[in-house]
Amino acid sequence: MSAEARLVRTYLLALPLVRWLAAAGALVMALALIGGVKGSVILGLGSLLAVAAPAMLLGPAVRIISSGSSVRLRPAAHRKLLGMMCLVVVLLTLVMVVPQWLLYNLGALPAQGDARGFLEVTSSLRFAMGTWSVLSLMALLFFFVTVKPGHSFAFALLVMLWARFGGRWLDGLSLPFLTLPLTALAGWCAFSLWFLRGPRLASITQRLLQAAGGGRNADFLIRTLQKVQDTGSTGRQPAIRAYLLGSPSLKGLLWASLVVLLPMAPMFLLQMSSHRGPRWFDALSFIGLFPLAGVTQALAATRRARALWLRAGLNRSGLFNLVERELLAASTLVLAPIAVPLGVLSVWGHPQLLAATLCYIAAMAMIALVGMYYAMSLVQRMTFLDYALGMIGLLAWLPLVALLLPAFGSPLRSIATTAVAALVAYALRIYAQRRWEHLDWRVLRPLLRVPGSRI
Amino acid sequence: MNSLAVQVSGLHKSIGPRVILDGISSQVRPGDVIGVIGKNGAGKTTLLEALLGLSPPTAGSASIFGENSLHMSAGTKARIGFVPQQDELIPMLTGQRQIELTAAFYSHWDGALLKRLAENWEVPLDRRIAVLSGGERQKLSTLLALGNSPDLLVLDEPVSSLDPLARRQFLQQLLEIASDERRAVIFSSHIVSDLERVANRIWILKDGRLLWDGDTDELKNSITRLHIRATRELPATIQLPGVLILRRATDGRTATATVRDLSHESLPVLEQQLQAQIEVEALGLEDIFLELHS
């Protein structure tokens, strides 16, 4: 067995979460296949169940393994790890594609729609290419999340811009279906080049940027943000905020949110009137940002609250209230860069849609709260209920909201979503509050830092 | 005021099916410097975190200055300094800023001591924490734990990233701090020679149990190694009082035994019984640790 295949085997079998989900997914897929074409939706969900976790964890896993400070694998193992990443993505693509092929025998059908010209590809091949592209981009994106979150946002932004505008360009060439595979291919090429020759490239880039900036450090944006965060008084409130949110001032958080989210909001707004067809995926990505922001902030703050156990002089329920208060303030600031442009654009362009927009923002805010309280409840060893709640939210509730909740649609749907989300958030709050009484920071340790500069 | 800094009774901790601590009981008095040793996974960090209320025990209890550690008052918490194994520093801040923010939590903060220690330990307080080395971060974490002049100082492997010079300097300072009779220090480390130099009491953890809880010197006097050399083959079963480990050489005439609480008066009798010469070797803490875990 080659080293790459052994690495693939180790990766897929090492994590209990991946094993359980894969087993559950396989079971669902088998049932769906027995059920025939009627079970196609269940088959899709089963495939997603088996594939989602290994696809999302692939990037971070490779990042951690290849970190110079974790294990000394350079340089040969980087090639092997890259090979392993490619193999895992191909394998996961097959898990998605083969059952569908078995169900529909799509390979026998001629291509539909805009696949024409010299590339007469079959529908199943297009499906396979699309799946491979999405999984590839997911693996690469999550790799960068572990290096620097800012990089991952920049990467996601580039992919989305390309998907939006590159598609139009390729449309002129009658090859719009190739937009995503070409993006993924370019992503793999750039990533491989960087991953295999990372340190040298980083040093050249740094020198070029320094030269362009008149000898200044190219990290000036981060330094500017740091200056904003690193000033101010040294009272108890800024200290609590610094320990929980990583910054003594909310100004820094606001700036960071603006930098990340402001360019994204108008882009999404342009295509938010309908969520049918392929736009559903864009809508899902946009809506997913809100619970994602809630979950990541709450997870980080809950872990960091450990540092306040002895310092703040509070008991566990007191700490819960403190963390909740700080998170609500922070979430408001994270949502503001999206909510404000949405509101302004509505009033400016379509005043009649203001009510619908406000209702939509309220629904999104409540979904963010659901994410926040869910993450706050994860303060003990994860139970089956925790996994199940997360999976239902990720695989069923959010896709459904993305389907039924257009930004400029009926306010009634937004109000209904807000009401449901508020109930879920309230229930999760009670659940989280109870679990905090027995919060175990032994289980909830600070995340290991992976140095960003040493690949 | 309660005379005990820490009291632990029947502390038991399981995570899932794994038992990490299995009925730990002990006491820590002001003036004690306790060194905690054990293999990886023996339960050192869990024990320290359970003591401080960071991790609720499955059974039993821990109290600090007379208060249950899960429900300590703000006043009691302010008397504790803790250096976790994995630091809780904020990468975006400078060391100086981190100190200032931490000081905001305490009514009493010894800034002068921290300034002096930062200079002695060469901690660059003007640099961002994100760019500090592992050792510098560890020193900064220790500074933060000392700022409130704690009556109980708990350090979880605080010297693992320090070079030998820095370690020596750090331990020297720790001795100075611990020389204050009102303070208690609990200090875990894999570097047994450091513990031997600093600790006046030792806790040896093995498989979640406290294998030894007592004075360092008493431990060193208690565990000894016997070198047995006979002129003819030793009997198949050698009966030695308090034997922990017995190793026979292949020639059958020599053996080494690690024994606990050896009575020197019994040696001549043993020599006669075995028709052998017995040499007694005093062991250092590291050897004792190895013998107890072999």
Chai-1 contact restraints between the chains, C-beta under 6 A:
chainA,res_idxA,chainB,res_idxB,connection_type,confidence,min_distance_angstrom,max_distance_angstrom,comment,restraint_id
A,Q226,B,M92,contact,1.0,0.0,6.0,A-B,restraint_1
A,Q229,B,M92,contact,1.0,0.0,6.0,A-B,restraint_2
A,D230,B,L93,contact,1.0,0.0,6.0,A-B,restraint_3
A,D230,B,R97,contact,1.0,0.0,6.0,A-B,restraint_4
A,T234,B,E100,contact,1.0,0.0,6.0,A-B,restraint_5
A,T234,B,L101,contact,1.0,0.0,6.0,A-B,restraint_6
A,T234,B,A104,contact,1.0,0.0,6.0,A-B,restraint_7
A,G235,B,A104,contact,1.0,0.0,6.0,A-B,restraint_8
A,R236,B,A104,contact,1.0,0.0,6.0,A-B,restraint_9
A,A239,B,L101,contact,1.0,0.0,6.0,A-B,restraint_10
A,A239,B,A104,contact,1.0,0.0,6.0,A-B,restraint_11
A,A242,B,I90,contact,1.0,0.0,6.0,A-B,restraint_12
A,A242,B,L101,contact,1.0,0.0,6.0,A-B,restraint_13
A,G246,B,I90,contact,1.0,0.0,6.0,A-B,restraint_14
A,A307,B,E88,contact,1.0,0.0,6.0,A-B,restraint_15
A,L310,B,K77,contact,1.0,0.0,6.0,A-B,restraint_16
A,L310,B,I80,contact,1.0,0.0,6.0,A-B,restraint_17
A,L310,B,F82,contact,1.0,0.0,6.0,A-B,restraint_18
A,R311,B,F105,contact,1.0,0.0,6.0,A-B,restraint_19
A,G313,B,A74,contact,1.0,0.0,6.0,A-B,restraint_20
A,G313,B,K77,contact,1.0,0.0,6.0,A-B,restraint_21
A,H438,B,P56,contact,1.0,0.0,6.0,A-B,restraint_22
A,D440,B,S55,contact,1.0,0.0,6.0,A-B,restraint_23
A,W441,B,L54,contact,1.0,0.0,6.0,A-B,restraint_24
A,R442,B,T46,contact,1.0,0.0,6.0,A-B,restraint_25
A,R442,B,E49,contact,1.0,0.0,6.0,A-B,restraint_26
A,R442,B,S55,contact,1.0,0.0,6.0,A-B,restraint_27
A,P446,B,Q86,contact,1.0,0.0,6.0,A-B,restraint_28
